[in-house]
């Protein structure tokens, strides 16, 4: 993961920023293909602020984990994290 500032953000060739259809507020995470094979992520409240960029492999792994429910416990306190995650946290 690379964190980059606004000057590098402007060098991205006019990315098409997207937010989730589930986002009903201005407090959203936006994502865009950066053109160099990475995925850029930013805070919708600060579009000129810093970006996080992830390789295609990192992004694919994150999306797979999200679809698998591996992060549900971060927003739903009553949900237990997956057993594999709990095991790795204890090691």
N, C-alpha and C positions, 0 to 999 in steps of 0.2 A: 504494500500500500504506500502510495506517495501522496504527501500533502503538498498542494501547490497554492500559490497566492494569486491575486487578481491579475497581475501582469501576464502570467502564463495562461490564465483562464481566457484572456482576450485573444491569445494566439490560437486557441482552438477554433477551427474553421466553422464558425456559426453553428454550434451544436443545436440540435432540436431537443430542448429540455422537456421532460415528461414528468407528470405526477400521477399518483394512483387515483383511479376513479373514486375510490373510497374517501379521499381527502376532501373534507367539506369546509376546511378553514384555510387560512394563509400560513398555517404552521405545518408545512409539508416538506418532505424530502423530494428533491428533483433529481432525475438521472438523465444522462445523455451519452450516446456513443461519441467518444472523443476523436475518432478519426484515425487514431494510431493503434487501434485494436484494444484500447482500454475503455472502461466505463467511468465517467465522471459523476460525482455525487455532490450536491450542494444543498444548503438550507434555503428554502424559498423566501424566507424573510430577509435574507442577505444575498441577493443574486450576484453582487459584485464582490462578495467575500471569498474566503478560501474554499478550495475544492478538495475532495478526496478522489484519487484515481485508483482503480483496481484493474488488474489484468483480467483478461477474459476468463481464465481458470479460477481466479479468486471470486469473480462475480458469479460464475456458474455454481461454485461450491456454496456461496452464500445463499443464492436463490434456492438451491436444492435443500439446504438446511431450513430455510423459511417455509418452504412447501411441506417439509417433513414435520413442522411444528417445533423445531429445536429452539426457537426463541420465544415461544408463546408465554413462557413463564415470566418474561420481562415486562409484559403488559397485563397479564392475568395472574395475580399473586397466588391464587389457589391451585394453579397448574404446576405440577412438579416438572423440573427439567428432565430431559431424557436420561435414562440410566447410564448410557455411555458417557454423557457429559459429566454426570455426577461422579462416575468412576475416575475419569481423567482429572477432574478437579481435586480429587483426594490423593492422587499419585504424586 
